[in-house]
């Protein structure tokens, strides 16, 4: 079974392992395992399988964003099951990012489905109880009347469903601290969506005038969410469990406790230079690097000091494209030589 991994909140992330399979998008395949799911998850599966489908889409969204954000790093967010599973069994920074970006992806996907009218349980954000937007909510003309309208994203619904599915309680015992860390990072991911809503507006009036302006709230683009969580990854807090088993204490120079939007971890990451199944490292041998860059994509850092070799490859790409009425674009194939640097 592909979905044996849906046993507890930690293993929900195991959906990552199967992103290439169409089964991931089939709620029936997921919900067939409901007897093995925890209370709230089983309830969601039985009563709202269409929400589960959005959970799967959100997971896939998180996968793609993680792989984009880490594309130039030693650990590049591989979804290779044997290695990725080892990452999830640790309490390192990378695990923190995985939990956060997945919870964010689920929240984002469900909210998006609400706004698109794809779910019966939700729709546009209810704005009757919300204070009118301020004139600074967007570019406008002084004295213009404002009101809420359009279709605002109901981010609270997506937030709550993500919480319900991703935060199912782990069994109590020696993993209490691990559960606290995972729950904290899940919440940090959701807040990276909910706390950064933006206001969009549209003008109404005769002859292009702006006598009335309707505004609605939109989620940040998911790339912004990924960028923000990568910043949190770079500044993540190391923590340890308190004596009561219920609190987390900052370790080292971190006197200030992490806030709800910070990522936290309890163990140092491996260097990811060499392949090691125990740590989940694929190593960096054969990875493309940038011979002139000084950042994480540079050959010095990415190749871990082993050096790199240059290779010329010939790629085929479209060229000399022409538009023919109507409505075809015809291109020729051109061979392009490209110089690549590869870690040795």
Buried (B, 14 or more C-beta within 10 A) or exposed (E): EBBEBBBBBBBBBBBBBBBEEEEBEBBEBBBEBBEBBBEBBBEBBEEBBEBBBBBBBBBBBBBBBBBBBBEBBBBBBBBEEEBBBBBBEBBBBBBBBBBBBBBBBBBBBBBBBBBEEBBEBBBBBEBEEEEEBEEEBBEBEEEBEBEBBBBBBBBBBBBBBBBBBBBBEBEEEEBBBBBBBBBBBBBBBBBBBBEBBBBEBEBBEEEEEBEBBBBBBBBBEBEBBBBBBBEBBEEBBBBEBEEEEEEBEBEEEBEEEBEEBBBBBBEEBBBBBBEBEEBBBBBBBEBBBBEEBEEBBBBBBBBBEBEBEEEEEEEEEEEEEEEEEEEEEEEEEEEEEEEEBBBE
